[in-house]
Amino acid sequence: MLKIYNTLTRKKEPFQPRVAGKVGMYVCGMTVYDYCHIGHARVMVVFDTVARYFRHQGYELTYVRNITDIDDKIIQRAIENGEDYGKLTERFIDAMHEDERALAVLPPDLEPRATQSIVDIISMIKTLVDKDLAYVGSNGDVFYAVTKFKDYGRLSGKNLDDLQAGERVDVDLAKRNPMDFVLWKMAKANEPAWDSPWGLGRPGWHIECSAMSTCCLGNHFDIHGGGMDLQFPHHENEIAQSEGATGEKFVNVWMHNGFVRVDDEKMSKSLGNFFTVREVLDHYRDRCGDSAGEVIRFFILSSHYRSPLNYSDESLNDAKVRLDRLYTALRGVETVAEAAVEETYKTRFEQAMDDDFNTPVAVSVLFEIAKRLNMSKIALEMIRSSGEDGRFFAEVDGQPYDDESEQAQRIKVIRLASTLKQLGGLLGILQDDADVFLKGGIFHAQISDSGSVTEAVDVTRQTIEEYVKQQIQARLDAKKAKDWALADKIRNDLKEQGVILEDSPDGTTSWRRE
């Protein structure tokens, strides 16, 4: 049975959907005034993986992830750029979707925007005012009165009295209580605004998510997710707003992914260690090509979603090496989507995912499959090289290994490879062609007609085969001409570009990515 850690109760609990066979999940999305950073990437990948697993388990999932497209930061950035706020947000929404595709993140079922939900937002605020849970401040803004909601602080474990005494909050004389938060902001000159019962203005951040989630999923739904940084005050305020307005329980399970750190320090622009997704993609594209996004995704899933995630060049390099190992196991093997899955591995993989989506353990199962697959591939080659099709006994990797025939062994190889690919697909990895992945990347080489280094060129994945073959042929020609210096130079230049040449006894040369 699937168990999920519930931030609200602070323990792992068996998941019980409100409606049998159906799941409603809402995740707080981006405020679109800049490009996605690694913290955003973690939220996207984590909850995409959660969504994939629910669907694998047969649930009818409605996955909602909002877009905040009106906010103080958006307005400020538009003013700085001399740009219409709508054009700015559209530009960054498009960029966000590009980054998602690079990370193999599937689109949510619904992606409501704050500016498209103004009517619902105003309706919820009006309900809160009518219930005396909200009031119009002296400056015309509408505020939520936190002291009117008796359970305020239960998600974050914060006591309202302690918050009032020691929490850092904005000083606003228009509020009755320093902890009160804004629901509707009165319009300022040259800012976007909408008509409301309280005059022209725009919504506060917290009310947007309450309105969008309940409109898409109903007053009470199964799962609400987001980054740990949103637990307080954003999610705390959502509970107060939603339960205050509807009189019903808002969410059953609260899920929060851990923080992202960079080289063991908090990620911050002021520290100069702030990286956008596309900056990281560009950095690794030279080595990974279009597969750089898969390396980032694999890196994210190699840690439990609630644990801190430490980003560094070393950790990304390690993720790439480990992912290469999985793809190497798949290399040269036919996979069949309809092939029977090895149930032992499938069961262990699902046990890991059922334990609060424990992706590191699930990944370890993939490596066990890869090891067994490599052993089976070796055994198959030994059978073929023996020229016999009877029962075969061998020792592979120090372990006894046997199978009945070449055909039976070939089927076993296909089943293992298909299992590895299918289970990897539940994590959003291992769906590329193994040869394409392992030979991917952009090579910045210097090539002349003679094969020497003189001129800079970029070689993409589509031209890599041709490029490397040319270099292999140039090296062969150099060896025939006994120009050993040139032959060595070509080999060394390719090695610097991440290409390893392997000469075989029959005189042919193969290659692989380092």
N, C-alpha and C positions, 0 to 999 in steps of 0.2 A: 504493500500500500504506500502511496506517495505521502511523504511527510514534508512539511514546509515550516521553516522557522518564521514565526509570527512576531514581528517587532512589538505588536500591541501586548501580547502575553509573555513575551520574552522566553519562548520555548518552541521546540519543534512539535507540530501537531499533525495528526492525520488529516489529509485534505478531504473535506466533505463539501461538494458543490451545493449551492442553494437549490439548483434544479438538476436532477439526475442527468448525467451525460452532457451537461452544458457548463461552460465557464465564461464569466465576464471578467476581463482584466483591463485595467486602466493604468497607464504609465505616463508620468509627467515628461513631456518632451522639451524641446529646445526653445529658448528665447532667441529669435533669429535676428541678431544684429552683428554676428561675426561667424567665422567658420567653426565647424565642430572641432573640439579638442579631444584629447585622449580620454578625459573623463566622460564626455558625451558618448564616445565610442564604446566605453564599457557598458553604459546603460543600454545602448542599442543592441549590442551583442548578447548581453546577459538575458534580456527579456525576449529577444528573438529566439534564443535557445530554449527558454521556458515555453514560449508559444509553440515551437516545433515539437517539443516533447509532449505537451498536452494533446496536440493533434495526433501524434504517433500513438498515444494511449486511447485514441478513439473519441476524445471529447469534441463537442461542437463548440469551438472557441470563438468568442468575439473579442478581438484585441484592439483596444483604443489607445492611441498615443497622440496627445494634443500638440499643437504648435501655438506658442505665445507670440503673436505678431503685432502686439501693441504693448508698450512698456516704456518706462522712463529711459532705459538704456537705448532702446530703439530710436526714440525721439531724439535723444542727444546725439547718437551716431549720424542720424539723418541730417541734423543741423550742421554737424561738423563737416559732413561730406557735401553739403549743399544739395541734398538729394531728397526726392519725395520718399516719405517713409514706406509707402506701398511698394515702390520700385526696389528699395533697399531690402525689404523683407522677402520679396519674390526672388531676388538674386541669391539670398542666403538660404532660402528654402530649396531652390534648385541645387545649390552647392551641397546642402545636407543630404539630399536624395542621391547625388553622385557619390558622396562618401559612403552612404549606406550600401549602395550597390557594390562598391569596392570591397566592403567588409562582408559581403554575402548576406546582408540583413534584408529579410523579406519585408515588404510593406505591411503596415498594420491594416486591419480590416477597415478601421475608420481613423481619420486624421483631422479632427475638427480644429478650426482656427478660432482664436478669441474674437477677431473682428467679424466673423460669421455667426457668432453666438451672442451678440449684444442683447437681442430680445430676451433670450433665456436668462442671461446674467441680470438684466434689469428686473425680470420677474422674481428671481430668487432674492434679490436685495429688497424688493418691495415686501415680500413675505416676511423677511427678517425685521424690517421696520415695523410692519403691522403687528408682529409678535413682541414688540418692544425689546428685541435682541440687538437692534441697531438704531442709530440716531443720527441726526444731521448736526454736524459740528458747527462751531461758530464761524468757520471759514467756508461753509457750504458743502464740505466733503461729508460723505456718509461713512460712519465708523461702526464696527462691530463692538459691542460691549462685552468683553470677555468675562466679566464677573457675573453676567447673567447666565453663562453656560457652566453648570456645576462640575462637569467632568473635564474642564479645560486642563490640559497637561498630562492626561493619562497615557498618550502615545509616547511622548518623550520622557516621561517620568519626572517632569518638572512641576513643582508646586507653585501655584500662582502667587502666594504670599512671598515666597523666596524670589520669584522672578521680579516682582515689584520692588523688592528690596535691593537686589543685586544685578539683575540682568541689564545689559546695555541695550537701550531702546532709543529711538528717535524722540527728542523732546518736541512736542507739538502742543501748544496751548489750546488748540481747537478741540483736543480730546478731553473726555471726562477722566480717563485713566491712562497712564503712560503705556499700558500694555494693549490698549485698544488698537485695532488695525483698520486700515482704510478699505472700504468696499467700492466706493465711487469717488472719483476725483473731479472736482470742478475744472472746467476748461480754462486753459491759459491761452494767451494770444499766440496765434500761429501754430497751435497744436491741434492734431486731429481730435474731433469731439463728436458725440452722438447725443441726441435729445433724450431726456429722461424726466421723470417726475420731479427731479431735484435740479433741473436745468441742464444745460450742455455740459458734457464731461466725458470721462472714459473710465473703464473698470480698473479696480485694483488687481494685483496679480493673483491673490489667493482665491478670490471669488470666481475667477475664470475657470479654474480646474473643477471647482464644485459644480458649477453649472454645466460644463461640458461633459463631465463624467456621468452625472445623473441623467442628463438628456439622452446620452448614448446607451447607458446600461441600466437605467432605473435608479430609484432611490437607494436601493440596497444591492450591492453586488459582491462578487467573490474576492477579487485580488486588486490591490492598489500597490504599484511599485514606483521606484525612483531611486535616486542616489541618496546616500546616508546624509548628505548635507541638507536635504529637503525635509528631514524628519521634523525639525523645529526651525522656524515657526510654520513653514508652508503647510506640511501635512497636518500638523496640530490645528492650524486655522481652518483647513478644509473640513476636518471633523466637526468643529464648532459650527461652521456655516451650514454644512449639509444636514447634520442631525438637528440643528436648531430650526432649519427651514422645514424639514420633512417630518420630524418627530420619529424617524426610524433609524435603526442602526445603519451606518453608512457603508462600512466595509468589513468583511470577515477576516481577511488576512492582509497584513501589511508587510511587503517585502522591500528591503533596502540593500543595495549593493555598496560595498566598501569604497573608501577613497582611493584615488590614484596618486602615487608619489613618484617623483622623478629623482633618480639617484639618491633615494632615501630621504628626500626633502619634499616638503609640500610644494605642489605645482603652483607656480605664481609668475605672473608677468614681471613683477618687480625683481624676482630672483633670476630672471633670464632663463628659466627652465620650463617655459610654457610652450607646448607643441600642439599644433593643429594636426588633425588626421592627415590632411593632404601634405603637410610638411614631412610627416613620418613616411607616408607613401612614397613621396619623391625621394627621400633619403634611401629607402630600400629598393626602389624600383631598378636601380642599376644592377642589383644582385638578384632580384626576384621577379622583375618584369611586372606583368599585370597580376601576379600572384602575391604581391606585397601585402595586399589586404587580407589574404588568407593567413599569412604569417602573423599579422597583428591580431586577427581573430583567434588563432590558435594560442597565442601568447596570453590573451585575456582569459580564455577558457582553461588555461593550465593552472589557474588559481581559483579557489572557491570564491563564489561571487560575493560573500560577506567579508572575505579577508581583504586587508589592504593589498593593493597591486602596485609593485614597484617597477616603474618603467626605466630602462637604461639600454644603451646600445648592447651591452653584454646579454641582457635578458632577451632582447629581440633576436640577437644572433643565435642564442641557445634555442629559441623557439624555431628558428629556421632550420637549424641542424636536426632537431627532433622531428619536424614535419617532413624533412627530406627522407628520414629513415622510414617513415610510414609510406611515403610515395615510392621509395625504392622497392619496398616489399610488393607494391602493386605493379611495378614496372614489368612489362612483357607478359602480363597475365590478362586473359580475357575475363571480364566480369559480366555477369548476367543478372539483370534486375530481378528476374523471377526466380533466381536460384534459391534453393532452400538455405535458410540461415542456420549457422551452427548454434543450436539452442543454448548450449552451455555458456558461450560468450554473450549471447543476447541476454540471457537471464542475469548474468553478473553485471552487464552494462546497465540494465534497467534497475537492478538493485542499487547501483551507485546513484543513478538519477533520481530514484525514489527517495533517497536519503538527502532531501533538501537540495536537489539538483547538484550533486557532488561531481562536477565535471572533471576535477583532477583524477579521481578514481576511475571515472568512465574512460578518460584518456589512457590510463594505465592498462585498461582492458584492451584498448586498440593496439597498444604495443605488444601485448601478449599474443594477440591474433597475428600481428605482423611477424613476430618471431616464429610462430608455428608455420605461417605461410612461407617464410624463407626456408625453413627446414623441409617443407613439402616440395618446394621448387627444386632444392638440391637433390632430394630423393628422386624426383621425376627425371632430372637430368642424368642421374646415375643409372636409372632403369634404362633410359634411352641409349646411353652410351654402352650399356652391357649387351645390347642387342637381344635381350631376352624379354619375353612377355609373361613369364610365369611368376610365381610368388617370389617376392624380392625382399631380402633382409639387408639392412645397412645400419650404420651408426652415423648419425648426423648431429653435429655439435655436441658430441660426447654422450648422446642418448640413443638407445636402440630405436630403430624406426623400421616399420614394415608396412607393406600394403600388398594387395593381391595381384595387381597388374598395372601396366602403364595407364590403361584407361581409367581404372579406379583411382589411381593417384592423380591423374589429370582432373578428374571430377572433384577430388578433394581440394586441389589447388584452386579451382574455380569457386568452390563453395567458400573457402576461407577468404579469398579476395573479395568475393561479393559481399560476405558478411562484414569485412572491414570497411568496404565502401558504403554499405547501407547504414551501419552504425555511425560511421563518420558523418554521413549526411544528416543525422539527427543533431549533430553539433555544428552543421554548416561547413564542414571541411571534407577534403578528400574527394571532391566531385570533379576536379580537373583531370585531364588526361595526364597520366604519370610522366610520360616523356616530355610533354609540353611543360609541365611544372618543373621538372628537374633540369630542363635545358632553357628555362625561361630567363628573362633579364634583358637588360640593354647593355651591349658591349660598346665601350668607348675605345675603339681601336684605331691604330694608325696603319694604314695599308697602302702599299704601292703595287703596281702591276707585277713586280717581281716578288711580292710578298713581304717586302721590308716595310718598316714603319716610317711613314712620311706625312700622312694626311689624316686629319681627324674625321671620323664618320660615326654616326649612331646606327646601331643595328638592332632592330626590334625583334620580338619573338617570331614574327612571320618570316624574317630573313635570316634567322640564326642558323638554321640547317645549312643553307646555301653558303653563308659566310664561313662557318667552321669547315665545311667540306673544301672550300677554296683554300683555306689555310692548311688543311691536311695535305691537299694535293701539292701546294707550293712547297711544303716541307718535304714531301716525297721526291719532288723534282730536285730540290736542293741536295737531298741525300744521294740521288742518282748521280748528280754532278760532283759528288764528294765535297760539297760546300757545307761542312759540318757546322761551321759557325752560324750560318743562316738557318740551318735546320734547328739548332738549339735555340736560336733567338725566337723563331716562330713558336716553338713549344713554350718558352718562358713567357713570351708576350701573352699567349693564350692563358697561361696559368695565372698571370696577373689580372686577367679579365674574368677569372673564375672558371676557366675551362681546363679540364685535365685530359690529356691525351693518353691513351693506353694502347701500346703496340702489342700485337699478338704474334706468336711464332710463325703464322702463315704469311706474315708481311702486311696484314691489314691493320688499320688504326681505327679504334673507336674512341668516343669521347663522352664525358659526363661533366656535369656542373660540380664544382668543388663544394 
